[in-house]
């Protein structure tokens, strides 16, 4: 009976819509949200003070819109990827908010994620065009990857890539999560090696893989957002395990021997109050939390201070409170 109903409901839908309709994530409930709140309440409160990174306007008319992603450089500079039309999409700023340089006007449709590789190069992904760019720290374009494979009739402009991560040997891993549900592997020169994943709730299946990171041991972590879990893989795509109970995980990064995530209850609208959480990469144990909201992306500097963008126009910098 259920199969007959599904066939009737999905008759005439495009293939990608049929796949999604038959592989929906588990329902979000208040009971689940309550367990997540209890878990956060019982965790250690990290000694971090929430501050706003105020970017100082370099010219009249300058303004940031939603900063969808932020990343630290080894020299202390902060790279921002923002979606407004009153500033360049990519900005390098000082910790005090001074704009050091900016670029990228006209190159993006929906700027989504910015990451720095181990050599300090700047990488971005676009959630509409699925274009992936590599830039020098000064803004020179070094490489462009057109991921492709997007459904032509997807109902939303969001239908492309979501994040990028770097393996110790230079390989690239890209999450393609809005219309598709896959992870792609490339060489450092942009040649595709393989891909894996499909819509679903089983091991190696995804419902909006929204963020990914690779730890120094070569474990790939995927923030499987709408499934409410973090999946772990080898760099060859072999499923290892998953961590459940962390809510709607938007973002993830491996820094300083820990895994940082940004999350919120799954039964609330995107941008609802939630937490930045610090996890043990070996066990997934919750090491500490700090309250946040927005957290579309997360990065942390050498001092263990995370940064994230928040709608509509804020960048939150959680600085270590040395007074405690």
C-alpha positions as CSV (number, residue, x, y, z in Angstrom):
1,X,0.0,0.0,0.0
2,X,2.8,2.4,1.0
3,X,4.7,1.6,-2.2
4,X,1.5,2.2,-4.3
5,X,0.9,5.6,-2.6
6,X,4.5,6.6,-3.2
7,X,4.2,5.8,-6.8
8,X,1.1,7.8,-7.2
9,X,2.5,10.8,-5.4
10,X,5.7,10.7,-7.4
11,X,4.3,9.9,-10.8
12,X,5.5,12.5,-13.3
13,X,8.2,14.0,-11.1
14,X,11.7,14.5,-12.5
15,X,14.2,11.8,-11.6
16,X,16.0,13.9,-9.0
17,X,12.7,14.8,-7.3
18,X,11.6,11.2,-7.2
19,X,14.9,10.2,-5.6
20,X,14.5,12.8,-2.9
21,X,10.8,12.0,-2.3
22,X,11.6,8.3,-1.7
23,X,14.6,9.0,0.6
24,X,13.4,11.6,3.1
25,X,15.3,12.2,6.3
26,X,13.9,11.1,9.7
27,X,11.2,13.4,11.0
28,X,12.4,16.2,13.3
29,X,10.7,16.2,16.6
30,X,10.6,18.2,19.8
31,X,11.7,15.2,21.7
32,X,14.9,15.0,19.6
33,X,15.4,18.7,20.1
34,X,15.0,18.3,23.9
35,X,17.7,15.7,24.0
36,X,20.1,18.0,22.0
37,X,19.4,20.9,24.4
38,X,20.0,18.6,27.4
39,X,23.2,17.4,25.9
40,X,24.4,21.0,25.3
41,X,23.4,22.1,28.8
42,X,25.4,19.3,30.4
43,X,28.5,20.0,28.4
44,X,31.4,22.1,29.5
45,X,31.0,25.8,28.6
46,X,34.0,26.8,26.5
47,X,36.0,29.9,27.8
48,X,35.0,32.0,24.7
49,X,33.6,35.4,24.6
50,X,31.2,36.2,21.7
51,X,32.2,39.3,19.8
52,X,31.3,40.8,16.4
53,X,34.0,41.3,13.8
54,X,33.1,44.7,12.5
55,X,34.5,45.2,9.0
56,X,35.4,48.9,8.5
57,X,34.1,50.3,5.3
58,X,37.0,51.2,2.9
59,X,34.7,53.4,0.8
60,X,31.3,55.1,0.7
61,X,28.5,52.7,0.0
62,X,30.4,49.7,1.2
63,X,28.3,47.1,3.1
64,X,28.3,43.4,3.7
65,X,25.3,41.2,3.3
66,X,25.2,37.6,4.7
67,X,28.7,36.3,5.2
68,X,28.1,32.7,4.3
69,X,31.7,31.6,5.2
70,X,34.8,32.7,7.0
71,X,38.3,31.2,7.2
72,X,41.5,32.0,9.1
73,X,44.9,32.4,7.4
74,X,48.1,31.3,9.1
75,X,49.2,34.9,9.3
76,X,46.1,36.0,11.2
77,X,44.1,37.4,8.3
78,X,40.5,36.4,8.0
79,X,38.9,35.6,4.6
80,X,35.2,36.3,4.2
81,X,32.8,35.2,1.5
82,X,29.7,37.4,1.4
83,X,26.6,37.6,-0.8
84,X,25.8,41.3,-1.1
85,X,26.3,43.6,-4.1
86,X,27.8,46.5,-2.2
87,X,31.2,44.8,-1.7
88,X,33.3,42.2,-3.4
89,X,32.3,38.6,-2.6
90,X,35.8,37.8,-1.2
91,X,37.4,40.0,1.4
92,X,40.6,39.6,3.3
93,X,40.4,41.5,6.6
94,X,42.6,42.0,9.6
95,X,41.4,40.8,13.1
96,X,40.5,44.4,13.7
97,X,38.2,44.5,10.7
98,X,40.4,46.5,8.3
99,X,39.9,45.4,4.6
100,X,43.3,44.3,3.3
101,X,42.1,43.4,-0.2
102,X,39.0,42.1,-2.0
103,X,38.0,40.6,-5.3
104,X,35.6,38.3,-7.1
105,X,32.9,40.7,-8.4
106,X,30.8,39.0,-11.1
107,X,32.2,35.5,-10.5
108,X,29.6,34.1,-8.2
109,X,25.8,33.3,-8.2
110,X,25.4,32.0,-4.7
111,X,28.8,32.2,-2.8
112,X,28.7,29.4,-0.3
113,X,32.0,28.3,1.3
114,X,35.5,29.6,1.5
115,X,38.5,27.5,2.7
116,X,42.3,27.9,2.8
117,X,44.5,25.0,1.8
118,X,47.7,24.1,3.6
119,X,49.7,26.4,1.3
120,X,47.5,29.4,2.0
121,X,45.6,29.4,-1.3
122,X,42.0,30.5,-1.1
123,X,39.2,28.1,-2.4
124,X,35.5,28.9,-2.9
125,X,32.4,27.0,-4.0
126,X,29.2,28.3,-5.5
127,X,25.9,26.8,-4.4
128,X,24.2,27.6,-7.7
129,X,26.7,27.3,-10.5
130,X,28.8,24.6,-8.9
131,X,31.9,26.5,-9.9
132,X,34.9,25.9,-7.7
133,X,37.8,28.5,-7.7
134,X,41.3,28.4,-6.4
135,X,42.9,31.8,-5.8
136,X,46.3,33.0,-4.5
137,X,46.1,34.9,-1.2
138,X,46.4,38.1,-3.3
139,X,43.3,37.1,-5.4
140,X,44.8,35.8,-8.6
141,X,42.8,33.0,-10.1
142,X,44.8,29.8,-10.2
143,X,42.3,27.1,-11.1
144,X,38.6,26.7,-12.0
145,X,36.6,23.5,-11.7
146,X,33.2,23.2,-13.2
147,X,31.6,20.3,-11.3
148,X,28.5,20.1,-13.5
149,X,25.9,17.4,-13.2
150,X,23.2,19.7,-11.9
151,X,19.5,18.9,-12.6
152,X,18.3,21.5,-15.2
153,X,14.8,21.7,-13.7
154,X,15.6,22.0,-10.0
155,X,13.0,24.2,-8.3
156,X,15.6,26.2,-6.4
157,X,18.6,28.4,-7.3
158,X,20.4,26.4,-4.6
159,X,21.4,23.3,-6.6
160,X,25.1,23.0,-6.4
161,X,28.3,22.5,-4.4
162,X,28.5,23.3,-0.7
163,X,32.0,22.8,0.6
164,X,35.6,21.7,-0.1
165,X,38.3,19.9,1.9
166,X,41.9,19.1,1.4
167,X,43.6,15.7,1.9
168,X,47.2,15.5,3.2
169,X,48.4,14.4,-0.3
170,X,46.8,17.3,-2.1
171,X,43.6,15.7,-3.3
172,X,40.4,17.7,-3.2
173,X,37.0,16.6,-1.9
174,X,33.9,18.6,-2.8
175,X,30.4,18.1,-1.4
176,X,27.6,18.6,-3.9
177,X,24.5,18.6,-1.7
178,X,21.5,20.7,-2.7
179,X,20.1,18.9,-5.8
180,X,22.6,16.0,-5.7
181,X,23.8,14.0,-2.7
182,X,27.4,13.1,-3.4
183,X,31.0,13.6,-2.5
184,X,33.5,14.2,-5.4
185,X,37.2,13.6,-5.4
186,X,39.7,15.5,-7.6
187,X,43.4,15.7,-8.0
188,X,45.2,18.9,-7.0
189,X,45.1,20.0,-10.6
190,X,41.3,19.6,-10.8
191,X,40.9,16.3,-12.6
192,X,38.0,14.2,-11.3
193,X,38.9,10.9,-9.8
194,X,35.7,9.5,-8.4
195,X,32.4,10.3,-6.7
196,X,30.1,8.5,-4.3
197,X,26.8,9.0,-2.4
198,X,23.1,9.2,-3.2
199,X,19.9,10.4,-1.6
200,X,19.0,8.4,1.5
201,X,19.4,7.7,5.2
202,X,21.7,4.7,5.1
203,X,25.5,4.6,5.4
204,X,27.1,6.5,2.6
205,X,23.8,8.2,1.7
206,X,23.0,11.8,2.3
207,X,20.3,14.4,2.6
208,X,22.1,17.7,2.0
209,X,25.8,17.1,2.7
210,X,26.4,20.7,3.7
211,X,30.0,20.7,5.1
212,X,33.0,18.5,5.1
213,X,36.5,18.4,6.6
214,X,39.5,16.1,6.7
215,X,41.6,15.5,9.9
216,X,45.4,15.0,10.0
217,X,44.8,11.2,10.2
218,X,43.0,11.3,6.8
219,X,39.5,10.8,8.0
220,X,36.8,12.6,5.9
221,X,33.9,14.0,8.0
222,X,30.6,15.0,6.3
223,X,28.0,17.2,7.9
224,X,24.9,15.3,6.6
225,X,22.7,18.2,7.5
226,X,19.1,17.2,7.1
227,X,19.8,13.6,8.2
228,X,21.0,15.1,11.5
229,X,24.3,13.3,11.6
230,X,28.0,13.4,10.9
231,X,29.4,10.6,8.7
232,X,33.0,9.5,8.6
233,X,34.8,7.9,5.6
234,X,38.3,6.9,4.4
235,X,39.7,9.0,1.6
236,X,38.7,6.2,-0.8
237,X,35.0,6.7,0.2
238,X,34.7,3.7,2.5
239,X,32.1,4.3,5.3
240,X,33.6,4.1,8.8
241,X,31.0,5.3,11.2
242,X,28.5,8.0,12.0
243,X,27.9,10.3,15.0
244,X,24.2,11.0,15.8
245,X,22.4,13.2,18.2
246,X,24.1,16.5,17.2
247,X,21.1,18.0,15.4
248,X,21.0,19.9,12.1
249,X,24.7,20.1,11.5
250,X,25.5,22.9,9.1
251,X,29.3,23.1,9.2
252,X,32.3,21.2,10.3
253,X,36.1,21.7,10.5
254,X,39.1,19.9,11.9
255,X,41.3,22.3,13.9
256,X,43.8,21.9,16.7
257,X,43.2,18.2,17.4
258,X,39.4,18.7,17.6
259,X,36.3,18.7,15.4
260,X,34.3,21.9,15.4
261,X,30.6,21.9,14.3
262,X,27.8,24.4,14.1
263,X,24.4,23.0,14.8
264,X,20.8,23.7,15.9
265,X,17.7,21.6,16.6
266,X,16.3,20.0,13.4
267,X,12.7,21.1,14.1
268,X,13.5,24.8,14.0
269,X,14.0,27.1,11.0
270,X,17.5,27.7,9.7
271,X,19.3,30.4,11.7
272,X,17.6,29.5,15.0
273,X,19.7,29.7,18.2
274,X,22.1,26.8,18.5
275,X,25.7,26.0,19.3
276,X,29.2,25.8,18.2
277,X,30.4,22.5,19.5
278,X,33.9,21.0,20.0
279,X,34.2,17.2,19.6
280,X,36.8,14.6,20.2
281,X,37.8,13.3,16.7
282,X,38.4,9.7,18.0
283,X,35.2,9.2,19.8
284,X,32.8,12.0,18.8
285,X,32.5,12.9,22.5
286,X,31.3,16.4,23.2
287,X,34.2,18.4,24.7
288,X,32.5,21.8,25.0
289,X,29.9,24.2,23.6
290,X,29.3,27.9,23.1
291,X,25.9,29.3,22.2
292,X,25.6,30.7,18.7
293,X,23.1,31.2,15.9
294,X,23.4,31.2,12.2
295,X,26.7,29.3,12.0
296,X,26.5,28.6,8.3
297,X,30.2,27.9,8.4
298,X,32.9,27.4,11.1
299,X,36.6,27.8,11.2
300,X,39.0,28.1,14.2
301,X,42.4,29.7,14.6
302,X,45.5,28.4,16.4
303,X,44.1,29.6,19.8
304,X,41.0,27.6,19.4
305,X,38.8,30.6,18.7
306,X,36.0,29.9,16.2
307,X,34.5,32.3,13.7
308,X,31.1,32.1,11.8
309,X,28.8,34.2,9.7
310,X,25.3,35.0,10.9
311,X,22.3,36.4,8.9
312,X,21.7,39.1,7.9
313,X,25.1,40.8,8.1
314,X,27.2,39.8,11.1
315,X,30.4,37.9,11.6
316,X,30.8,36.4,15.0
317,X,34.3,35.9,16.4
318,X,34.4,33.8,19.6
319,X,37.6,35.0,21.4
320,X,39.2,33.2,24.2
321,X,38.4,34.8,27.5
322,X,41.7,34.7,29.3
323,X,40.1,36.3,32.4
324,X,38.5,33.0,33.3
